Amino acid sequence: MATKYCAEEVLGRAFLSAVREHVSAVLARIDAIQAEICEQKRSAAELTTQCREQTKAWADAHPDEIEAIADLLGLPNP
């Protein structure tokens, strides 16, 4: 009977070890995905800032066009 208990213990430890390895691998993938998402958010924020700056620069350089666009859309003139 002692041999059976030892075999069950060995199998149990092997199973737990396999589960730990699997969980560690999944957590590593989650960390990598999270890092990628954060990088994409940073890139999107940088692109948004760049677009705003370029749009403002164009608007500042073309006040007549901005006024015409505002009139066309029925917006108050800036």
Residue, then its C-alpha position, 0 to 999 in steps of 0.5 A: m500500500a505504501t508503494k501506491y501512495c508514493a506512486e500517487e504522490v509522484l503522479g500528483r506532483a508531476f500533474l501540479s508541475a505540468v499545471r504550473e508550467h502551463v499557467s506560467a506560459v499563459l501568464a507570459r503570453i498575457d504579459a506579452i499581449q498586454a505590453e503590445i496593447c500598451e505600445q499600440k495605445r502609445s502609438a495611437a496617442e502619438l498619431t492623434t497628437q501629430c494629426r491635431e498639430q498638423t490640422k491646427a497648423w493647416a488651419d492657422a495657415h488657411p483661415d479663409e478655407i476654415e471660414a468657408i468650411a465653417d459656413l458650409l457646415g453651418l458652424p459659427n466662424p472661428 
